[in-house]
Every structure is written in C-alpha cells, then in structure tokens.
Amino acid sequence: MKDIPALFGCMVFNDKVMQERLSKSAYQAVMRTKEDGRSLDPSVAAEVASAMKDWAIEKGATHFTHWFQPMTGITAEKHDSFISPTAGGQVIMEFSGKELIKGESDASSFPSGGLRATFEARGYTAWDATSYAFIKDDTLYIPTAFCSYGGEALDKKTPLLRSMEALNKQVLRVLRLFGHENVTMVRTTVGPEQEYFLIDKEMYDRRKDLINTGRTLFGARPSKGQELHDHYYGAIKSRVAAYMRDLDEELWKLGVLCKTEHNEGAPAQHEMAPIFNTANIAADHDQLTMELMKKVAARHNLVCLLHEKPFAGVNGSGKHNNWSISTNTGVNLLEPGDTPHENAQFLLFLCAVIKAVDEYQDMLRVSIASAGNDHRLGAQEAPPAVVSIFLGDELTAILESLENGTAYATKEQVQMRVGVHTLPRFPKDTTDRNRTSPFAFTGNKFEFRMLGSSQPVSEPNVVLNTAVASSLDEFATELEGAEDFNGALGALIRRVIKQHKRIIFNGNGYDEAWTEEAKRRGLLNLPTTADCLPCYILPKNIALFEKYKVYSEAEMRSRYDIYLTNYAKVMHIEAHTMVSMAQKDIVPAVIRYGQELAQAICAKRAAMPDLPLTAEETLLTEVNTLTNELSTCLAALRECLAVAEQPDRDPLALAEYYRDVVIPAMNALRAAADGLEMLVAKDLWPFPSYGDMLFSVR
C-alpha cells in the first residue's frame, strides 16, 4: 500500500523542504515574501537557489526552467541545464540567485496584441515566490510571471497577482471597520472542478477534426447517448479507474490537492475536483492538471479531450470555479457567522459580490469567452450566456426583508435591523443547488459555472477579484467617514440590495421566459464571443482595471486584439478542416457507396427486368440528393472562406463574419454529411462514429 502522505508533495520545494534546507533567516525572508509581498534580498535568493538546486539534483533533475503562462492559454518553458564549464573540460552543477529570480525569453513569438513589435524580442520571466517550485520530467520548474522589456504583462499570472493585491488592500480596509486588527493578509481561494472526456487513442487518430480542433466537426448522433442517465456517478470502468489512479499519484507528487473523481453525465465524460487553494497556486495547479490529464491518458492508450463541446448533442465540459475570500486567521468571509456581528459582516461582503457581478456582468461574460465555449453555454448542463446570481430562497428572502425593513420568518419572528446586529444564524445549505445558474452561492463560496473546460482559471478570477475590490473600496470609503457606523452599514446594505437585486435569479436558467425576463431587468445577453468581446474595451471596464493597477489600457487593448484574432483563427482552422474532411474523405466514401448501389441495381435489373422500384434505388435517390446538397454546401463554405481570407480585414468585423456567415455555412455542411452518415454503409464511412468513440473505453 502506498504511503500517500509521504508521496504528496514529494516533488515540491515546499515550506517543509525550505525549512529543512535554508537558514532560519533565509527561510523567514522567503516567508515574508510569500505572505507580505516583500522583495527578496539577492543574498537570500542565492541561498535559496543553491538549496533548490541541491534538492532538485538529489531528486534526479538535470535542468531548470522558468515556467510561465503566456496568452496562448497553455504554459511555456525553456530548459537550461545546471552544468557550468570548468578547467580541463569538466563541468560543475550551478544555479545562481540571479538565474532563480529572473530569466530572459524571446517574447516575439508569443501573442502580444501589438504591445511588442516582431523585432522587439526581449521578454523577462520573474520568479513568483508565492508559488512553489517543483520537479517534473527531471526538470526543476520555477513558476514565473512573464513581462515585456517595457514591463507590460504578457501573461495570465501577472494580472492575477495584481488583482489579488488589489482585493487584499480593500478587504483589509473593511475588516478594520469591524475591529479585525489581527488580520494582515487576505487571499481569494479557488477550487476548479474539471470535466473531461476519455476516448480510445485508435479512434482519435482516425479523426482529423479531433486532432486539429479538439472537437468533432461531423458526426451523427448515436442510437444511445445519455438519455438513460446511466453513466452519471456510475461504476467507473477498470480502464478509466486505472487512469484516474495514475493521474492522482502524478498530481499528488506535485502537491495538487486532487480529491474527487467520478463519471459525469455524458458517456465517456468524467470529472475531477481539487481541494481549495489560494487563487494563484490554484491557477498553477489547474495548468498542471490539464497537462498531466493528457500526458497520463497517453500511457493508457487513451486521449483526454478538454474541448468544451467535443461531441454535439451530449453534455459539454465545463470548469466550475469555486471562489471565496479567506483571511490569514482562517476565517472565510463568505460564510455566515455564529453571531449577529459576524453575519452583518457576511452580508456586507455578500453585497460586495452582488454589486460587482451586476456592474461587471459584461466582463465576467468576456472572461469565459471562447469559440469552444460558445457551443456549450445554454446547452446540456451548462448555464446560459446571461449572467445572474443564484442565492437560494432563504438568503434571498433575508435580503428582501432587509431591503423592506420587514420581519423575516424563522422559528421565531426576528426584526431585520442590521444596525443593531440582529441578523439570525441560518444553516449553509438552505436550498437546493441550481445547475443552470452561472454564478451560484453554495453556502460559503460562489460557484462560477460558466468557465469552459480547456480554459485557464486566471482571467475569470482577475475579473472577480478586481470587481469585488471596487465594491469594497466604495463601501470602505463610505463607512470610514460615517459618524454612526451601524446606521450607515444598514443603509448601505439596503441600498445595494435595492440597486442590484436584478442580478439575483433563483429559477431555471434554461427557461425561454428567463431570457425575456432578463431583458426586462436590463441584464446583458451576449450569446457568442464575437458579441461580448467589444465589452472588454468599454471605458468603464478600462477605468476599473487601470484604477486598481491590474491592467493598463494598453494591456487591455492588446488582450482584446489577441482574443479577437484567436477567435477568427480557431474558426478558420475548423472551417478548413471541414472542407478537407468533406472533400478528401466523405465525398469519395459517398461516391464508392453510390457505385456499389448502382452495381447492385444493375445486377438486380438484369436478373429481374420487371421488378418494381427496388430498395437500392430508393436508397440511391436519398444518397444522391444528400450528396448534391453536400457538394453545394461545400462550395458555399469555400466561398465564405475566400471572403474571410481577404487581407487587412478589421478584426471585429472578421469575427462577426465568422459568426454570421461562416458558422452557418459550416452547420449546413455538417447537416448534409451527418445525414449521409446515417445512410452509407459503416465499413465505407471514413471516420469512427459517435457510438464508436463514446463507448470505446471499456
């Protein structure tokens, strides 16, 4: 039996290892850097680097890398060996404090959205001492931020760290008003649940669409899908269980708190969930998890699909971002307390989130936008594109009673007057979960359910942290100047509830009536990436992030350009893949099948000239009709792409063209091809079917 506690974190240069290998003063300096954000003295960095190198070499490492998260959505790394030449043609193993703290990478080939010209290649990686170094594949990985020569953020980690600092500052201001002088640091915590599909590698290798795009561009629905609900939480198949055990161990070695795993709703779909961690470390672990999911799958002759909608007609895959705020004294600020005073504080933080989500619903929608997620939102088990908050009936009733100054009916009538701290204690789980809600309160945290499965969690948490920091900044400024704190607190909470209650919705997000109701409330409905991306550079949003020094205007405009370009490129790849598959694979298969039918008809007619209309003739007519439709749709898609590929097109106009013209042409081509798949003999159809792929892992 494996010693799991000994296995956990064995490849991580964590607090325990540092305490054993560093001098007391160096260890304390690193802890101050981690906890207070202080810079690290070069002499201390040199000691840390030496200890880190010795530890890594003992673990079998030969190289080190500054591991960073560029705007590609995945991680990047450049490996350098520890060797350094000595006299006589020998080498020693060295690693300096300078190499630990800062690295230099070619920034010209990473997306920069115009922040850097192609010939301006210099970029820097800077050690993030708040996230542990670790060993993977005989290499020491050092988590770093990535910035340009001019200091602009070229990555997803730097803005996340900035947003955490902004939120920390504003939360501490509010906590001082409640008398919490002992709290010195506040961090957001994140637990990202991860959904994914596993299919057999042999099936994957025969699907150019999966290889090129991560999703199936063609595929008729199988005879059996998820209708019987027999996969969800069902017994895990032995091959999948072996994969999950292997994945657990690899993640545990790297200190990833992988906790839960089960079958999800669709055939071949599964989920893993870690225990909460600080947002920065959770973001690093999320990237590691996605990488290892794919790598471990290959060992088992499987492929892990992280696309948001790899198979049409069955559940897509999301990543539920469980978000909360905790102090360094161990208090969750989004958990109702045991005393009226604690509950007044809880209500204020709850109102800060409600206000933030209402005012920046557009940025929350943008933060999870992608071409892949467009296929998922509003479909099976995914929330709609309209952002709203689910609080549950009891908490909503409490807020309504506070707003109206009326009694709230508990076991005994309690007058809701926040100013004199009479808010009653109520249990966490006072209502059912709402799986259709984009942003649901679940007792002591909010579950942001809109994220796509392939998406890093950094940007949604940047938006959440910054928007809530803005709310708390306003609250603190108002309350710090109040003569009557309790009276001002009550008035503030009532005003926020009244102004922002439109964002609260506890009903069925899939109901068409909700779309109309949301419109009446003035909530935004931004169904696609092309619809929502222009919100990114609205003046109010640029002002928010500039005020709290999370993004500069230049950084925001660069990201806007990157996201628009990425959307168009993804659609370009998908459309061209469809053209290739249809022309080179589907059309030849259909022609062969038509020839077989024609030969069968000729043979039967020769033997029996007077035979009525044969089954083969009826089938051939259907095949020919759909083949002609396929040919027409294929030509139309080619024409659309020719227009899309005209030079010097405005990025937004191009994104809208893909949304309005290219995607409908793709859908039409798919409909014809999927119809033919239902008619053509299985041995002639060039790709594994949905049934083959979804039920291939036994």
ZAMARGU-4260 file (C-alpha; in steps of 0.2 Angstrom, whole numbers, plus 5000, padded with zeros to 4 digits):
<rodrens>
0) 5000/5000/5000 | 5007/5017/4995 | 5011/5030/5009 | 5001/5044/5002 | 5006/5057/5015
5) 5024/5053/5010 | 5020/5054/4992 | 5011/5070/4992 | 5022/5085/4988 | 5037/5074/4986
10) 5042/5083/4971 | 5038/5101/4978 | 5051/5113/4985 | 5038/5117/4999 | 5038/5125/5016
15) 5044/5109/5024 | 5059/5107/5012 | 5064/5125/5014 | 5063/5125/5032 | 5075/5109/5032
20) 5087/5116/5019 | 5088/5135/5022 | 5095/5145/5036 | 5082/5152/5049 | 5085/5170/5042
25) 5083/5164/5024 | 5068/5154/5027 | 5059/5169/5037 | 5064/5180/5022 | 5055/5169/5010
30) 5040/5168/5021 | 5039/5187/5022 | 5040/5187/5003 | 5026/5174/5002 | 5015/5182/5015
35) 5018/5201/5013 | 5024/5203/4995 | 5041/5209/5001 | 5056/5209/4988 | 5069/5196/4992
40) 5087/5201/4995 | 5099/5195/4982 | 5110/5186/4995 | 5094/5177/5001 | 5090/5172/4983
45) 5107/5165/4981 | 5105/5154/4996 | 5088/5148/4990 | 5094/5144/4973 | 5108/5134/4980
50) 5097/5124/4991 | 5084/5122/4977 | 5097/5116/4965 | 5104/5103/4978 | 5087/5097/4982
55) 5082/5095/4963 | 5098/5086/4959 | 5095/5074/4973 | 5078/5071/4965 | 5086/5067/4948
60) 5084/5084/4940 | 5097/5089/4927 | 5089/5105/4920 | 5078/5120/4926 | 5065/5131/4918
65) 5056/5147/4921 | 5038/5140/4919 | 5026/5154/4913 | 5008/5156/4906 | 5008/5167/4890
70) 4992/5172/4882 | 4991/5156/4872 | 4981/5148/4886 | 4994/5135/4889 | 5011/5136/4898
75) 5028/5139/4891 | 5045/5133/4896 | 5063/5134/4891 | 5075/5122/4898 | 5093/5125/4904
80) 5105/5113/4912 | 5113/5115/4928 | 5130/5112/4920 | 5144/5125/4920 | 5161/5123/4912
85) 5177/5122/4922 | 5195/5120/4918 | 5201/5104/4910 | 5185/5102/4900 | 5175/5097/4915
90) 5158/5104/4922 | 5150/5108/4939 | 5132/5109/4943 | 5127/5128/4947 | 5112/5138/4949
95) 5113/5156/4955 | 5101/5168/4964 | 5101/5178/4948 | 5095/5163/4937 | 5082/5160/4950
100) 5075/5177/4951 | 5075/5182/4933 | 5076/5174/4916 | 5075/5180/4898 | 5064/5173/4885
105) 5061/5178/4867 | 5044/5187/4868 | 5042/5190/4849 | 5034/5173/4845 | 5020/5175/4859
110) 5004/5184/4857 | 5006/5202/4862 | 4992/5211/4854 | 5003/5225/4847 | 5012/5228/4864
115) 5028/5221/4856 | 5034/5223/4838 | 5040/5207/4830 | 5058/5213/4830 | 5057/5218/4849
120) 5061/5201/4856 | 5066/5204/4874 | 5055/5197/4887 | 5058/5193/4905 | 5052/5179/4917
125) 5052/5184/4936 | 5051/5171/4950 | 5034/5170/4958 | 5039/5166/4976 | 5021/5164/4982
130) 5020/5148/4971 | 5031/5133/4975 | 5044/5126/4963 | 5043/5108/4958 | 5051/5094/4948
135) 5043/5086/4933 | 5052/5075/4920 | 5069/5078/4928 | 5067/5097/4927 | 5066/5110/4941
140) 5051/5120/4936 | 5051/5138/4943 | 5034/5147/4942 | 5036/5164/4935 | 5027/5179/4928
145) 5031/5185/4910 | 5033/5203/4905 | 5039/5213/4891 | 5055/5224/4891 | 5044/5239/4895
150) 5036/5230/4909 | 5019/5226/4901 | 5011/5209/4907 | 5012/5196/4893 | 5005/5183/4903
155) 4990/5177/4913 | 4999/5176/4930 | 5004/5194/4932 | 4987/5202/4932 | 4980/5188/4944
160) 4994/5193/4956 | 4990/5211/4954 | 4971/5208/4957 | 4974/5198/4972 | 4984/5213/4979
165) 4970/5225/4975 | 4957/5214/4983 | 4968/5211/4999 | 4970/5230/5001 | 4951/5234/5000
170) 4946/5219/5011 | 4958/5224/5025 | 4950/5241/5025 | 4933/5234/5028 | 4939/5222/5041
175) 4947/5236/5051 | 4930/5244/5052 | 4924/5228/5060 | 4938/5228/5073 | 4949/5214/5065
180) 4966/5222/5068 | 4974/5205/5069 | 4971/5201/5050 | 4986/5205/5040 | 4983/5196/5024
185) 4968/5191/5014 | 4968/5179/4999 | 4954/5173/4987 | 4953/5154/4987 | 4949/5144/4971
190) 4944/5126/4968 | 4941/5122/4950 | 4931/5107/4946 | 4937/5099/4929 | 4926/5090/4917
195) 4934/5080/4903 | 4931/5066/4890 | 4942/5050/4888 | 4942/5041/4871 | 4952/5027/4864
200) 4968/5033/4855 | 4965/5022/4840 | 4948/5031/4837 | 4956/5048/4840 | 4969/5045/4827
205) 4956/5042/4814 | 4948/5059/4817 | 4956/5074/4809 | 4944/5086/4817 | 4948/5080/4834
210) 4967/5081/4830 | 4966/5098/4823 | 4952/5107/4833 | 4948/5096/4848 | 4930/5093/4844
215) 4921/5083/4831 | 4915/5094/4816 | 4905/5079/4809 | 4895/5065/4817 | 4878/5059/4818
220) 4870/5056/4835 | 4872/5039/4841 | 4857/5027/4845 | 4861/5028/4863 | 4868/5044/4871
225) 4865/5050/4889 | 4846/5048/4889 | 4846/5034/4902 | 4857/5044/4914 | 4866/5028/4917
230) 4884/5035/4916 | 4882/5049/4929 | 4890/5043/4945 | 4890/5026/4939 | 4903/5012/4942
235) 4920/5018/4935 | 4926/5006/4921 | 4943/4997/4925 | 4952/5006/4912 | 4946/5023/4917
240) 4949/5019/4935 | 4967/5014/4931 | 4969/5031/4923 | 4962/5040/4937 | 4973/5031/4950
245) 4989/5035/4939 | 4983/5054/4937 | 4980/5055/4956 | 4998/5050/4960 | 5006/5061/4947
250) 4996/5076/4954 | 4999/5072/4972 | 5018/5071/4969 | 5017/5089/4963 | 5006/5095/4978
255) 4990/5096/4968 | 4976/5093/4980 | 4966/5081/4969 | 4951/5075/4979 | 4936/5069/4970
260) 4933/5059/4954 | 4918/5052/4946 | 4908/5049/4930 | 4899/5064/4923 | 4883/5065/4913
265) 4888/5060/4896 | 4896/5043/4890 | 4915/5044/4891 | 4914/5060/4902 | 4922/5062/4919
270) 4926/5075/4932 | 4940/5078/4945 | 4940/5091/4958 | 4954/5098/4969 | 4953/5105/4987
275) 4953/5124/4988 | 4969/5133/4987 | 4974/5151/4985 | 4970/5158/4968 | 4987/5160/4962
280) 4993/5142/4967 | 4976/5135/4961 | 4979/5143/4944 | 4996/5135/4943 | 4989/5118/4948
285) 4975/5120/4935 | 4988/5121/4921 | 4997/5107/4928 | 4981/5096/4929 | 4976/5099/4911
290) 4994/5095/4905 | 4995/5079/4916 | 4977/5073/4911 | 4983/5072/4893 | 5000/5065/4897
295) 4994/5051/4908 | 4980/5047/4896 | 4993/5043/4883 | 5001/5030/4895 | 4984/5021/4895
300) 4982/5022/4876 | 4968/5035/4879 | 4966/5053/4874 | 4959/5066/4886 | 4948/5079/4877
305) 4947/5095/4886 | 4936/5105/4872 | 4920/5112/4879 | 4910/5103/4866 | 4919/5088/4858
310) 4903/5079/4854 | 4887/5088/4848 | 4871/5083/4856 | 4878/5077/4873 | 4884/5087/4888
315) 4899/5098/4885 | 4913/5100/4898 | 4915/5115/4910 | 4926/5120/4924 | 4917/5126/4939
320) 4927/5140/4948 | 4923/5139/4966 | 4928/5156/4973 | 4929/5163/4991 | 4938/5175/5002
325) 4948/5170/5017 | 4959/5178/5030 | 4976/5173/5036 | 4967/5170/5053 | 4957/5156/5045
330) 4940/5165/5043 | 4930/5163/5027 | 4922/5180/5024 | 4908/5172/5013 | 4902/5160/5027
335) 4888/5166/5038 | 4894/5168/5056 | 4888/5162/5073 | 4884/5180/5080 | 4874/5194/5073
340) 4890/5204/5072 | 4898/5191/5061 | 4883/5190/5050 | 4882/5209/5047 | 4900/5207/5041
345) 4895/5192/5030 | 4881/5202/5022 | 4892/5217/5018 | 4904/5205/5008 | 4889/5196/5000
350) 4883/5213/4994 | 4900/5217/4988 | 4899/5202/4977 | 4881/5205/4971 | 4886/5223/4966
355) 4902/5218/4957 | 4893/5204/4947 | 4879/5216/4942 | 4890/5231/4937 | 4903/5220/4928
360) 4892/5206/4921 | 4899/5210/4904 | 4917/5207/4910 | 4913/5191/4918 | 4905/5185/4902
365) 4920/5191/4892 | 4932/5182/4904 | 4925/5165/4899 | 4923/5168/4881 | 4930/5157/4868
370) 4925/5149/4852 | 4923/5132/4861 | 4913/5139/4875 | 4901/5146/4863 | 4895/5129/4858
375) 4892/5124/4877 | 4884/5139/4885 | 4865/5136/4887 | 4866/5118/4882 | 4866/5102/4892
380) 4871/5105/4910 | 4879/5122/4906 | 4872/5139/4912 | 4866/5152/4899 | 4876/5166/4892
385) 4865/5178/4903 | 4875/5181/4919 | 4865/5180/4935 | 4867/5176/4953 | 4858/5161/4962
390) 4857/5164/4981 | 4843/5152/4986 | 4826/5156/4993 | 4831/5158/5011 | 4845/5170/5008
395) 4835/5180/4995 | 4821/5181/5007 | 4833/5188/5020 | 4839/5201/5008 | 4821/5206/5004
400) 4817/5208/5022 | 4832/5219/5025 | 4828/5230/5010 | 4810/5232/5015 | 4813/5233/5034
405) 4801/5219/5037 | 4801/5204/5049 | 4809/5188/5042 | 4800/5172/5047 | 4812/5159/5056
410) 4807/5148/5070 | 4803/5165/5079 | 4800/5181/5071 | 4815/5192/5070 | 4815/5210/5065
415) 4829/5213/5052 | 4839/5228/5058 | 4857/5226/5053 | 4862/5242/5063 | 4858/5233/5079
420) 4866/5216/5074 | 4850/5206/5075 | 4853/5195/5059 | 4849/5177/5064 | 4861/5162/5061
425) 4855/5151/5047 | 4862/5135/5040 | 4873/5134/5025 | 4863/5123/5014 | 4846/5131/5015
430) 4841/5127/4997 | 4844/5115/4983 | 4858/5118/4970 | 4854/5127/4954 | 4864/5119/4940
435) 4858/5131/4927 | 4865/5146/4937 | 4880/5155/4930 | 4885/5161/4947 | 4878/5152/4962
440) 4881/5154/4981 | 4884/5137/4988 | 4885/5140/5007 | 4902/5148/5009 | 4908/5151/4992
445) 4902/5156/4974 | 4902/5143/4960 | 4906/5152/4944 | 4899/5139/4932 | 4902/5147/4915
450) 4921/5143/4913 | 4925/5131/4899 | 4934/5115/4902 | 4950/5120/4892 | 4951/5137/4900
455) 4964/5143/4912 | 4956/5150/4928 | 4967/5165/4929 | 4956/5178/4920 | 4939/5174/4927
460) 4947/5177/4944 | 4956/5193/4939 | 4939/5200/4935 | 4931/5193/4951 | 4945/5200/4962
465) 4945/5217/4954 | 4927/5220/4953 | 4924/5215/4971 | 4939/5226/4976 | 4930/5240/4968
470) 4914/5237/4978 | 4923/5235/4994 | 4933/5251/4990 | 4917/5261/4989 | 4910/5253/5004
475) 4925/5256/5015 | 4926/5275/5009 | 4908/5277/5014 | 4909/5268/5031 | 4926/5276/5036
480) 4918/5293/5036 | 4902/5288/5045 | 4898/5295/5062 | 4885/5281/5065 | 4894/5265/5058
485) 4879/5254/5062 | 4866/5265/5054 | 4877/5268/5039 | 4880/5250/5037 | 4862/5246/5037
490) 4858/5260/5025 | 4872/5254/5013 | 4866/5236/5013 | 4848/5241/5010 | 4854/5252/4996
495) 4865/5239/4987 | 4851/5226/4988 | 4839/5238/4980 | 4850/5244/4966 | 4857/5227/4961
500) 4844/5214/4965 | 4840/5212/4947 | 4855/5201/4945 | 4848/5188/4958 | 4838/5174/4949
505) 4834/5158/4958 | 4824/5150/4944 | 4828/5139/4928 | 4841/5147/4918 | 4836/5136/4903
510) 4818/5143/4903 | 4815/5154/4887 | 4804/5165/4899 | 4820/5169/4908 | 4828/5177/4893
515) 4814/5189/4891 | 4813/5192/4910 | 4832/5196/4910 | 4830/5208/4896 | 4816/5217/4905
520) 4828/5218/4920 | 4841/5226/4909 | 4853/5211/4910 | 4865/5208/4896 | 4863/5193/4884
525) 4879/5190/4874 | 4877/5173/4867 | 4894/5172/4857 | 4912/5178/4859 | 4910/5190/4845
530) 4895/5198/4854 | 4904/5200/4870 | 4922/5204/4866 | 4919/5223/4862 | 4914/5225/4880
535) 4932/5222/4885 | 4937/5239/4880 | 4922/5249/4886 | 4928/5265/4895 | 4920/5259/4912
540) 4930/5242/4911 | 4946/5250/4906 | 4944/5263/4921 | 4941/5249/4933 | 4957/5239/4929
545) 4968/5255/4927 | 4962/5261/4944 | 4967/5246/4953 | 4983/5244/4943 | 4978/5226/4937
550) 4979/5231/4918 | 4984/5246/4909 | 4974/5252/4895 | 4987/5246/4883 | 4987/5229/4891
555) 4968/5228/4889 | 4968/5234/4871 | 4981/5221/4867 | 4971/5207/4875 | 4956/5212/4866
560) 4966/5211/4849 | 4973/5194/4855 | 4956/5187/4859 | 4948/5193/4843 | 4962/5186/4832
565) 4961/5169/4842 | 4943/5168/4839 | 4945/5170/4820 | 4960/5159/4819 | 4950/5145/4828
570) 4936/5147/4816 | 4947/5147/4801 | 4956/5131/4807 | 4939/5122/4810 | 4931/5128/4793
575) 4947/5122/4783 | 4947/5106/4792 | 4929/5103/4787 | 4932/5107/4769 | 4947/5095/4769
580) 4937/5081/4778 | 4922/5083/4766 | 4932/5084/4750 | 4945/5071/4754 | 4936/5058/4764
585) 4917/5060/4764 | 4914/5063/4746 | 4925/5048/4740 | 4916/5037/4753 | 4899/5043/4747
590) 4904/5040/4728 | 4910/5022/4732 | 4894/5018/4741 | 4884/5025/4726 | 4894/5015/4714
595) 4890/4999/4725 | 4872/5003/4725 | 4871/5006/4706 | 4880/4990/4703 | 4868/4981/4714
600) 4853/4989/4705 | 4860/4984/4688 | 4863/4967/4693 | 4845/4965/4700 | 4838/4973/4685
605) 4847/4962/4673 | 4840/4947/4683 | 4823/4953/4685 | 4819/4967/4672 | 4800/4969/4678
610) 4804/4971/4697 | 4796/4986/4704 | 4806/5000/4712 | 4820/4992/4722 | 4826/4997/4740
615) 4843/5000/4732 | 4835/5013/4720 | 4826/5022/4734 | 4842/5022/4744 | 4852/5028/4730
620) 4840/5043/4727 | 4842/5048/4745 | 4861/5047/4744 | 4861/5057/4728 | 4850/5070/4735
625) 4861/5072/4750 | 4877/5071/4740 | 4871/5085/4729 | 4867/5095/4745 | 4884/5091/4752
630) 4893/5097/4736 | 4883/5113/4736 | 4887/5117/4755 | 4905/5113/4752 | 4906/5125/4738
635) 4897/5138/4749 | 4909/5136/4763 | 4924/5138/4751 | 4917/5154/4745 | 4914/5161/4763
640) 4932/5157/4767 | 4938/5166/4752 | 4929/5181/4758 | 4936/5179/4776 | 4953/5177/4770
645) 4954/5194/4761 | 4969/5204/4768 | 4968/5219/4780 | 4950/5215/4787 | 4945/5223/4803
650) 4947/5210/4817 | 4930/5213/4825 | 4922/5213/4808 | 4931/5197/4804 | 4925/5189/4820
655) 4907/5194/4816 | 4909/5187/4798 | 4914/5171/4805 | 4899/5171/4817 | 4886/5177/4805
660) 4892/5169/4789 | 4905/5155/4791 | 4897/5146/4805 | 4880/5144/4797 | 4889/5138/4782
665) 4898/5125/4792 | 4882/5120/4801 | 4874/5117/4784 | 4889/5106/4778 | 4888/5096/4793
670) 4869/5093/4792 | 4872/5086/4775 | 4886/5075/4780 | 4878/5068/4795 | 4863/5064/4785
675) 4874/5054/4773 | 4882/5045/4788 | 4865/5038/4793 | 4864/5030/4775 | 4881/5025/4770
680) 4887/5008/4775 | 4898/5008/4790 | 4913/4999/4783 | 4914/5013/4770 | 4911/5028/4781
685) 4929/5036/4784 | 4928/5040/4802 | 4923/5032/4819 | 4906/5036/4823 | 4899/5044/4839
690) 4894/5027/4846 | 4912/5020/4842 | 4920/5034/4851 | 4909/5037/4866 | 4908/5018/4871
695) 4925/5013/4865 | 4933/5013/4883 | 4928/4998/4892
</rodrens>
